[in-house]
Amino acid sequence: MPIHSRRRLPRQTVFEPYFTSKEAGKGSGMGLAVVHGLVETFGGYIRVKSEPEQGTVFRLYFPVLAQTVIASDREEKEAIPTGRERLLLVDDEQHILDIYTQVLEGLGYRVLAVSNGAEGLEAFKASPESFDAIITDQTMPRLTGAELASAVLEIRPEIPILLCTGYSSALSEEKAFELGIRTYLQKPVQRAELATAVRQALDQKGA
């Protein structure tokens, strides 16, 4: 379905993570990057047409699946690791929070999703032993993912923490590991990558 916008968008950069035509602090620039990743995951592609004073049209194309392809897709889903553990999910971008929650709950996990680091720390302190792992964004107001991780690890040093961050993050992978963070993921994180990373972090905890 076409989506119209009055603002002309540069087609070469519009799907890059953190690209935004909004003012500083008004948009994260991750929305279209996430959409692009999801469309590609399902074998589709996006066409963009933009004209001055006319607006912008996005067209999303997906393959028609035959019955045999659907069966193959089911086999692929079965191969993706699942679990029953309790996860604390922290991200200040609501659309990413909704997508990750849906993915993780679809894999069998029980998820408490909160929209900022301070709220995440409060939820953890209220019941530290009720969570098996934490998945957090890095760049958030009030409390960053690194600050959240440091506070959590003072209470439970063994809990797995997975940090999701953008390409422009000031926190390097090496620094994240020094803080005690188990897994460092670059956004946008695809479904299979997220599922595998969570399962590996949980299994390492129990090893």
C-alpha positions in Angstrom: 0.0 0.0 0.0 1.5 3.4 -0.9 2.4 5.7 2.0 2.5 9.4 1.2 4.7 12.1 2.7 5.1 15.8 1.8 8.9 15.7 2.6 11.3 14.6 -0.2 13.6 11.8 1.0 17.0 10.9 -0.4 16.5 7.3 -1.7 20.1 6.2 -1.2 20.2 7.0 2.5 16.7 6.8 3.8 17.0 3.2 5.0 20.4 3.7 6.7 20.3 3.4 10.6 19.9 6.8 12.3 19.1 8.7 9.1 16.3 11.1 9.8 15.0 14.3 8.2 13.6 15.5 11.6 15.3 18.0 13.9 17.9 16.8 16.4 16.1 15.0 19.3 12.8 14.7 17.3 13.4 11.3 15.8 15.8 8.3 16.1 16.0 7.4 12.5 15.6 3.6 13.2 12.1 3.2 12.0 12.7 2.7 8.2 15.9 0.7 9.0 13.8 -1.7 11.0 11.1 -1.9 8.3 13.7 -2.6 5.7 15.2 -5.4 7.7 11.8 -7.0 8.3 10.8 -6.8 4.7 14.1 -8.4 3.6 13.7 -11.1 6.2 10.5 -12.2 4.5 12.1 -12.1 1.0 10.6 -8.8 -0.1 11.9 -5.5 -1.2 10.9 -1.8 -1.1 10.6 0.7 -3.9 10.7 4.5 -3.1 9.5 7.3 -5.4 9.9 10.9 -4.3 9.0 14.1 -6.2 9.4 17.7 -5.1 6.1 19.2 -3.8 4.4 15.9 -4.6 5.5 13.7 -1.7 7.0 10.3 -1.3 5.5 6.8 -2.0 6.8 3.6 -0.5 5.8 0.3 -2.2 6.4 -2.9 -0.3 6.6 -6.1 -2.4 6.4 -9.7 -1.0 6.7 -13.0 -2.7 3.6 -15.2 -3.1 4.2 -18.4 -1.2 3.3 -21.8 -2.5 2.3 -24.6 -0.1 5.7 -26.2 -0.4 7.5 -22.9 0.5 5.2 -22.5 3.5 6.3 -26.0 4.7 9.9 -25.0 4.3 9.3 -21.8 6.2 7.8 -23.8 9.1 10.9 -26.0 9.2 13.1 -22.8 9.4 11.0 -21.5 12.3 11.4 -24.8 14.1 15.2 -24.5 13.8 15.2 -21.1 15.5 16.0 -21.6 19.2 13.2 -21.0 21.7 12.9 -20.9 25.5 10.6 -20.4 28.5 12.7 -18.0 30.6 11.7 -14.6 31.9 13.3 -11.6 30.1 13.5 -7.9 31.0 13.4 -5.9 27.7 14.4 -2.2 27.8 14.2 0.2 24.9 12.9 3.8 24.6 11.7 3.4 21.0 8.1 2.0 21.3 8.0 0.4 17.8 11.3 -1.6 18.5 10.0 -2.5 21.9 6.8 -3.9 20.4 8.6 -5.8 17.6 11.1 -7.4 20.0 8.4 -8.3 22.5 6.3 -10.0 19.8 9.4 -11.9 18.5 10.5 -13.1 21.9 7.0 -14.0 23.2 6.5 -15.9 19.9 9.6 -17.9 20.7 8.1 -18.9 24.1 9.8 -16.4 26.4 8.0 -14.4 29.1 8.8 -10.7 28.6 8.5 -7.7 30.7 9.0 -4.7 28.4 9.8 -1.2 29.7 10.5 2.0 27.8 13.5 3.5 29.7 16.5 2.5 31.7 15.3 4.0 35.0 12.1 2.0 34.8 14.0 -1.1 33.9 16.3 -0.8 36.9 13.3 -0.2 39.1 11.6 -3.3 37.8 14.8 -5.4 38.3 15.4 -4.1 41.9 11.8 -4.9 42.8 12.4 -8.6 42.0 16.0 -9.4 41.0 15.7 -13.1 41.0 12.6 -13.2 38.8 14.6 -12.4 35.6 16.9 -14.8 33.7 18.4 -12.2 31.3 18.2 -8.6 30.3 18.0 -7.1 26.8 18.6 -3.4 26.7 19.2 -0.6 24.3 22.3 1.6 24.8 21.2 5.1 24.0 18.3 6.1 26.2 17.3 9.2 28.3 17.9 9.2 32.1 19.8 6.0 32.2 21.9 4.4 29.4 22.1 0.7 28.7 25.7 0.7 30.1 24.6 2.5 33.3 21.7 0.1 33.7 24.0 -2.9 33.2 26.5 -1.7 35.8 23.7 -1.2 38.4 22.2 -4.6 37.7 25.5 -6.4 37.8 26.2 -5.0 41.3 23.1 -6.8 42.4 23.4 -10.0 40.3 26.9 -10.3 38.7 26.0 -13.6 37.0 22.9 -12.4 35.1 23.3 -12.3 31.2 22.9 -8.9 29.7 22.5 -8.3 26.0 23.2 -4.8 24.8 21.6 -3.6 21.5 23.3 -0.5 20.1 23.5 1.6 16.9 26.5 2.0 14.6 27.3 5.5 16.0 27.3 4.3 19.6 30.1 5.7 21.8 30.2 2.4 23.8 32.6 0.0 22.0 32.2 -3.8 22.1 35.4 -4.1 24.1 34.1 -1.6 26.7 30.8 -3.4 26.9 32.5 -6.7 27.7 34.7 -4.9 30.3 31.5 -3.8 32.1 30.3 -7.5 32.2 27.8 -7.4 29.3 27.6 -10.8 27.7 26.4 -10.0 24.2 26.9 -6.9 22.0 24.3 -6.6 19.1 24.3 -4.0 16.4 20.8 -2.6 15.4 18.8 -3.4 13.6 18.7 -6.9 15.0 17.0 -9.6 12.9 14.7 -12.2 14.4 17.0 -15.2 14.0 20.0 -13.2 15.3 18.1 -12.1 18.4 16.7 -15.6 19.1 20.2 -17.2 18.8 21.9 -14.5 20.9 19.3 -14.8 23.7 19.5 -18.6 23.7 23.3 -18.6 23.8 23.5 -16.1 26.6 21.0 -18.2 28.7 22.8 -21.4 28.0 26.2 -20.0 28.9 24.7 -18.9 32.2 23.6 -22.4 33.0 26.9 -24.0 31.9 
